[in-house]
């Protein structure tokens, strides 16, 4: 039986929990765990080697038991209560004149805590709002500010590809995504085209980058001089997906050749020399800039 299990809650919130009673679980099972001064109900998402790699030698909160039918009904009732609390909190935010966007509400399974998730461009003094909510709901209230990527993960939606957002289906963690990834894949930097539902660069820009970088290591970078049967020219670009390269000649003519044919025109030493020369020019340029400053 698994001793450490990864459990996910509403909105993609997740954590590792110990299984001291060694209950038999499978991915997709509901489970009741220890929570902050109470109990919470979540879904088993990982068991086995993946969890073993994540876990460390520390004390984790415990899995208490398997839920019964009554518990599952209560979970559904909590979801309805969360909808009502969401609309109620919106009115209170407006009454307090706070510049914040309410994203989601999450009831702890046993109702001993309610968490309100929000986004804001600035720091918000919500102490009066917390007192107002605590007075109404008679339980502990937590207001948690999250980022726009976490907002998209909690709300969900469809990407430009037509499929549900990666962060709401299989993407568990957010990795940094920068504009350099578009350049590495020969994509035209167009913010409108590569912006996700969250307003940030799409996470999928990272998926194929490693493949592009691995292929490009076997060829000189664009800009290097090259000689073919047609004549002398310059390597314009490489397309790892199509397996082609474009060469531009002095007369303006362009030629498309396969990467296999391109590699025949260069040996490993030539490729390394071309890369080292370009790196040297770049380093020299940076050095001059620093000196000028």
LODREN-71553 format. One record per residue (C-alpha): residue in one letter; z, x, y. Coordinates in steps of 0.02 Angstrom, whole numbers. Layout:
N
{pt "A"; {Z; X; Y}}
...
REM end
This chain:
293
{pt "X"; {0; 0; 0}}
{pt "X"; {-39; 58; 177}}
{pt "X"; {113; 123; 270}}
{pt "X"; {32; 121; 443}}
{pt "X"; {-82; -21; 498}}
{pt "X"; {-181; -47; 659}}
{pt "X"; {-160; -220; 733}}
{pt "X"; {-261; -301; 872}}
{pt "X"; {-207; -440; 989}}
{pt "X"; {-294; -547; 1118}}
{pt "X"; {-414; -456; 1234}}
{pt "X"; {-431; -303; 1123}}
{pt "X"; {-251; -246; 1148}}
{pt "X"; {-201; -149; 994}}
{pt "X"; {-68; -36; 920}}
{pt "X"; {-8; 51; 762}}
{pt "X"; {132; -27; 660}}
{pt "X"; {231; 31; 510}}
{pt "X"; {233; -71; 351}}
{pt "X"; {406; -31; 277}}
{pt "X"; {404; -181; 159}}
{pt "X"; {231; -128; 97}}
{pt "X"; {150; -298; 116}}
{pt "X"; {-28; -300; 44}}
{pt "X"; {-148; -321; 191}}
{pt "X"; {-336; -323; 212}}
{pt "X"; {-438; -305; 371}}
{pt "X"; {-447; -478; 450}}
{pt "X"; {-273; -536; 396}}
{pt "X"; {-150; -607; 523}}
{pt "X"; {17; -518; 538}}
{pt "X"; {180; -542; 634}}
{pt "X"; {250; -383; 711}}
{pt "X"; {395; -325; 817}}
{pt "X"; {360; -345; 1002}}
{pt "X"; {451; -311; 1164}}
{pt "X"; {616; -401; 1133}}
{pt "X"; {533; -524; 1014}}
{pt "X"; {386; -554; 898}}
{pt "X"; {198; -556; 916}}
{pt "X"; {54; -611; 805}}
{pt "X"; {-103; -507; 786}}
{pt "X"; {-249; -465; 674}}
{pt "X"; {-263; -317; 554}}
{pt "X"; {-415; -214; 610}}
{pt "X"; {-393; -46; 523}}
{pt "X"; {-311; 19; 364}}
{pt "X"; {-325; 184; 274}}
{pt "X"; {-399; 352; 325}}
{pt "X"; {-451; 297; 500}}
{pt "X"; {-273; 245; 540}}
{pt "X"; {-199; 399; 456}}
{pt "X"; {-298; 509; 575}}
{pt "X"; {-234; 413; 726}}
{pt "X"; {-53; 403; 672}}
{pt "X"; {75; 535; 718}}
{pt "X"; {247; 580; 654}}
{pt "X"; {343; 452; 757}}
{pt "X"; {434; 287; 739}}
{pt "X"; {318; 139; 756}}
{pt "X"; {365; -42; 780}}
{pt "X"; {376; -134; 615}}
{pt "X"; {274; -268; 531}}
{pt "X"; {395; -410; 501}}
{pt "X"; {304; -531; 388}}
{pt "X"; {146; -625; 347}}
{pt "X"; {120; -782; 452}}
{pt "X"; {122; -955; 373}}
{pt "X"; {15; -1106; 419}}
{pt "X"; {141; -1162; 550}}
{pt "X"; {128; -993; 636}}
{pt "X"; {-62; -1003; 644}}
{pt "X"; {-49; -1177; 722}}
{pt "X"; {72; -1108; 850}}
{pt "X"; {-52; -969; 892}}
{pt "X"; {-185; -1100; 931}}
{pt "X"; {-60; -1196; 1038}}
{pt "X"; {-22; -1036; 1133}}
{pt "X"; {-207; -1019; 1176}}
{pt "X"; {-204; -1193; 1254}}
{pt "X"; {-46; -1152; 1351}}
{pt "X"; {-130; -993; 1415}}
{pt "X"; {-273; -1095; 1490}}
{pt "X"; {-150; -1206; 1584}}
{pt "X"; {-49; -1056; 1643}}
{pt "X"; {-210; -973; 1705}}
{pt "X"; {-255; -1118; 1821}}
{pt "X"; {-74; -1135; 1877}}
{pt "X"; {-64; -950; 1922}}
{pt "X"; {-228; -961; 2020}}
{pt "X"; {-149; -1090; 2135}}
{pt "X"; {8; -986; 2157}}
{pt "X"; {-94; -829; 2199}}
{pt "X"; {-184; -929; 2334}}
{pt "X"; {-20; -998; 2401}}
{pt "X"; {51; -822; 2415}}
{pt "X"; {-108; -758; 2499}}
{pt "X"; {-131; -613; 2377}}
{pt "X"; {-295; -516; 2364}}
{pt "X"; {-308; -509; 2176}}
{pt "X"; {-422; -579; 2042}}
{pt "X"; {-336; -659; 1893}}
{pt "X"; {-427; -610; 1734}}
{pt "X"; {-326; -676; 1587}}
{pt "X"; {-157; -740; 1528}}
{pt "X"; {-74; -694; 1364}}
{pt "X"; {79; -776; 1288}}
{pt "X"; {185; -671; 1173}}
{pt "X"; {191; -764; 1007}}
{pt "X"; {374; -815; 1026}}
{pt "X"; {355; -862; 1212}}
{pt "X"; {482; -730; 1265}}
{pt "X"; {354; -651; 1382}}
{pt "X"; {194; -703; 1472}}
{pt "X"; {74; -570; 1535}}
{pt "X"; {-46; -604; 1678}}
{pt "X"; {-192; -481; 1689}}
{pt "X"; {-278; -454; 1856}}
{pt "X"; {-395; -338; 1950}}
{pt "X"; {-385; -284; 2131}}
{pt "X"; {-467; -153; 2243}}
{pt "X"; {-301; -112; 2322}}
{pt "X"; {-116; -107; 2284}}
{pt "X"; {-39; -280; 2277}}
{pt "X"; {142; -326; 2313}}
{pt "X"; {162; -467; 2188}}
{pt "X"; {352; -470; 2177}}
{pt "X"; {364; -642; 2258}}
{pt "X"; {232; -709; 2138}}
{pt "X"; {328; -642; 1988}}
{pt "X"; {487; -730; 2046}}
{pt "X"; {389; -890; 2073}}
{pt "X"; {313; -884; 1897}}
{pt "X"; {478; -836; 1814}}
{pt "X"; {565; -982; 1899}}
{pt "X"; {432; -1103; 1835}}
{pt "X"; {409; -1038; 1656}}
{pt "X"; {590; -985; 1625}}
{pt "X"; {539; -827; 1532}}
{pt "X"; {497; -645; 1566}}
{pt "X"; {340; -622; 1670}}
{pt "X"; {230; -466; 1676}}
{pt "X"; {85; -442; 1796}}
{pt "X"; {-29; -303; 1735}}
{pt "X"; {-171; -230; 1838}}
{pt "X"; {-322; -178; 1735}}
{pt "X"; {-491; -97; 1769}}
{pt "X"; {-659; -186; 1777}}
{pt "X"; {-711; -121; 1605}}
{pt "X"; {-553; -195; 1529}}
{pt "X"; {-592; -356; 1622}}
{pt "X"; {-762; -368; 1538}}
{pt "X"; {-682; -332; 1370}}
{pt "X"; {-556; -474; 1390}}
{pt "X"; {-680; -602; 1457}}
{pt "X"; {-833; -558; 1352}}
{pt "X"; {-1015; -601; 1384}}
{pt "X"; {-1193; -548; 1342}}
{pt "X"; {-1275; -382; 1383}}
{pt "X"; {-1453; -357; 1445}}
{pt "X"; {-1501; -332; 1263}}
{pt "X"; {-1455; -514; 1228}}
{pt "X"; {-1311; -469; 1111}}
{pt "X"; {-1123; -491; 1144}}
{pt "X"; {-1047; -348; 1243}}
{pt "X"; {-1007; -193; 1138}}
{pt "X"; {-829; -190; 1205}}
{pt "X"; {-795; -365; 1138}}
{pt "X"; {-867; -333; 964}}
{pt "X"; {-849; -157; 895}}
{pt "X"; {-809; -37; 1038}}
{pt "X"; {-621; -7; 1031}}
{pt "X"; {-602; 133; 1159}}
{pt "X"; {-690; 175; 1322}}
{pt "X"; {-769; 347; 1342}}
{pt "X"; {-824; 412; 1512}}
{pt "X"; {-1007; 372; 1553}}
{pt "X"; {-1091; 472; 1693}}
{pt "X"; {-1264; 471; 1774}}
{pt "X"; {-1303; 638; 1690}}
{pt "X"; {-1325; 540; 1527}}
{pt "X"; {-1478; 453; 1599}}
{pt "X"; {-1555; 621; 1649}}
{pt "X"; {-1520; 694; 1477}}
{pt "X"; {-1622; 552; 1401}}
{pt "X"; {-1767; 566; 1525}}
{pt "X"; {-1722; 398; 1603}}
{pt "X"; {-1755; 355; 1784}}
{pt "X"; {-1588; 338; 1872}}
{pt "X"; {-1588; 154; 1919}}
{pt "X"; {-1414; 81; 1948}}
{pt "X"; {-1478; -97; 1934}}
{pt "X"; {-1553; -62; 1762}}
{pt "X"; {-1408; 35; 1687}}
{pt "X"; {-1260; -62; 1757}}
{pt "X"; {-1162; -167; 1633}}
{pt "X"; {-1073; -333; 1656}}
{pt "X"; {-920; -238; 1718}}
{pt "X"; {-1017; -159; 1862}}
{pt "X"; {-1005; 15; 1785}}
{pt "X"; {-1134; 117; 1690}}
{pt "X"; {-1169; 40; 1519}}
{pt "X"; {-1073; 114; 1373}}
{pt "X"; {-1231; 116; 1266}}
{pt "X"; {-1301; 258; 1372}}
{pt "X"; {-1190; 371; 1267}}
{pt "X"; {-1253; 314; 1096}}
{pt "X"; {-1415; 414; 1087}}
{pt "X"; {-1367; 559; 1200}}
{pt "X"; {-1308; 673; 1059}}
{pt "X"; {-1475; 649; 971}}
{pt "X"; {-1573; 694; 1128}}
{pt "X"; {-1465; 848; 1160}}
{pt "X"; {-1483; 907; 979}}
{pt "X"; {-1673; 891; 981}}
{pt "X"; {-1691; 975; 1151}}
{pt "X"; {-1598; 1128; 1087}}
{pt "X"; {-1750; 1168; 978}}
{pt "X"; {-1869; 1176; 1126}}
{pt "X"; {-1881; 1260; 1297}}
{pt "X"; {-1831; 1155; 1445}}
{pt "X"; {-1967; 1070; 1550}}
{pt "X"; {-2040; 1182; 1685}}
{pt "X"; {-2076; 1332; 1573}}
{pt "X"; {-2253; 1402; 1570}}
{pt "X"; {-2352; 1371; 1413}}
{pt "X"; {-2524; 1421; 1348}}
{pt "X"; {-2626; 1313; 1230}}
{pt "X"; {-2807; 1309; 1174}}
{pt "X"; {-2844; 1205; 1328}}
{pt "X"; {-2774; 1337; 1445}}
{pt "X"; {-2617; 1386; 1542}}
{pt "X"; {-2501; 1247; 1595}}
{pt "X"; {-2321; 1192; 1620}}
{pt "X"; {-2211; 1095; 1499}}
{pt "X"; {-2186; 932; 1594}}
{pt "X"; {-2069; 833; 1480}}
{pt "X"; {-2009; 805; 1302}}
{pt "X"; {-1988; 636; 1218}}
{pt "X"; {-1876; 656; 1063}}
{pt "X"; {-1893; 473; 1015}}
{pt "X"; {-2084; 475; 1007}}
{pt "X"; {-2086; 657; 950}}
{pt "X"; {-2207; 708; 1089}}
{pt "X"; {-2218; 826; 1237}}
{pt "X"; {-2324; 822; 1396}}
{pt "X"; {-2409; 976; 1465}}
{pt "X"; {-2483; 983; 1640}}
{pt "X"; {-2623; 1106; 1676}}
{pt "X"; {-2672; 1187; 1842}}
{pt "X"; {-2818; 1069; 1867}}
{pt "X"; {-2698; 920; 1858}}
{pt "X"; {-2750; 871; 1683}}
{pt "X"; {-2611; 816; 1564}}
{pt "X"; {-2605; 830; 1376}}
{pt "X"; {-2489; 747; 1250}}
{pt "X"; {-2447; 848; 1095}}
{pt "X"; {-2323; 828; 953}}
{pt "X"; {-2158; 920; 954}}
{pt "X"; {-2208; 1007; 792}}
{pt "X"; {-2363; 1076; 878}}
{pt "X"; {-2259; 1125; 1030}}
{pt "X"; {-2137; 1221; 921}}
{pt "X"; {-2281; 1319; 845}}
{pt "X"; {-2320; 1386; 1019}}
{pt "X"; {-2144; 1455; 1040}}
{pt "X"; {-2034; 1562; 929}}
{pt "X"; {-1843; 1555; 937}}
{pt "X"; {-1835; 1711; 1047}}
{pt "X"; {-1954; 1635; 1174}}
{pt "X"; {-1853; 1474; 1179}}
{pt "X"; {-1689; 1568; 1203}}
{pt "X"; {-1766; 1679; 1338}}
{pt "X"; {-1834; 1527; 1433}}
{pt "X"; {-1663; 1443; 1427}}
{pt "X"; {-1570; 1601; 1479}}
{pt "X"; {-1689; 1628; 1627}}
{pt "X"; {-1664; 1450; 1687}}
{pt "X"; {-1474; 1465; 1667}}
{pt "X"; {-1477; 1630; 1761}}
{pt "X"; {-1576; 1553; 1905}}
{pt "X"; {-1454; 1409; 1912}}
{pt "X"; {-1301; 1524; 1913}}
{pt "X"; {-1380; 1633; 2048}}
{pt "X"; {-1416; 1480; 2153}}
{pt "X"; {-1236; 1421; 2137}}
{pt "X"; {-1174; 1594; 2185}}
{pt "X"; {-1281; 1593; 2342}}
{pt "X"; {-1216; 1423; 2391}}
{pt "X"; {-1036; 1482; 2375}}
{pt "X"; {-1076; 1637; 2477}}
{pt "X"; {-1158; 1534; 2615}}
{pt "X"; {-1004; 1425; 2625}}
REM end
